[in-house]
């Protein structure tokens, strides 16, 4: 699985912007962020294979996950 993480979430973290990892079994994005040591995901937007999903979405090794900060406009 490939995970691309916005620099916004990496301040004071020992995590790269692009992480490649293997997971033993499919798990939720919420659990995956715990495993790699990310916190404050309450203001993040998640995309799996280009489609926006919720943090309880189940991902597997064949997926590409992007974690971006929430943004808005008006």
C-alpha positions in Angstrom: 0.0 0.0 0.0 1.2 3.5 -0.7 0.3 6.4 1.6 0.9 10.0 0.6 0.7 12.4 3.6 0.5 16.2 3.4 3.4 18.0 5.1 0.8 19.7 7.4 0.5 16.5 9.4 4.2 15.7 9.6 5.5 18.5 11.8 7.7 17.0 14.5 7.1 13.5 13.2 9.6 11.0 11.9 7.5 10.0 9.0 8.1 10.6 5.3 5.6 12.3 2.9 5.3 9.0 1.0 5.1 5.8 2.9 5.1 2.3 1.3 4.0 -0.5 3.6 2.4 -3.9 3.7 -0.4 -4.6 6.0 -1.3 -8.2 7.2 -5.0 -7.7 6.7 -7.3 -4.9 5.5 -8.0 -2.2 8.2 -9.7 1.2 8.5 -7.9 4.4 7.7 -8.4 5.4 11.3 -6.5 2.3 12.5 -3.8 2.8 9.8 -3.1 6.3 11.0 -2.6 5.0 14.5 -0.2 2.4 13.3 2.1 4.9 11.5 1.8 7.4 14.3 -0.3 10.2 12.9 -2.7 12.1 15.2 -5.2 15.0 14.8 -6.8 13.4 11.8 -10.1 15.1 12.7 -9.3 17.8 10.2 -8.0 15.6 7.4 -9.6 14.5 4.1 -8.9 11.0 2.9 -8.7 9.8 -0.7 -8.4 6.1 -1.7 -7.5 5.5 -5.3 -8.7 9.1 -6.1 -12.1 8.9 -4.4 -12.9 10.8 -1.2 -13.7 8.4 1.7 -14.4 8.5 5.4 -11.7 7.6 8.0 -13.6 4.3 8.8 -13.1 3.2 5.1 -11.3 -0.2 4.9 -8.1 -0.2 2.9 -5.8 -3.0 1.6 -2.4 -3.4 0.2 -3.5 -2.7 -3.4 -4.8 0.8 -2.4 -3.3 4.2 -2.7 -4.2 6.5 0.2 -3.8 10.3 0.2 -4.1 12.3 3.4 -4.7 16.0 2.9 -5.8 18.8 5.2 -9.4 19.9 5.1 -9.9 22.9 2.9 -12.8 25.2 2.1 -13.7 28.3 0.3 -16.4 30.7 0.0 
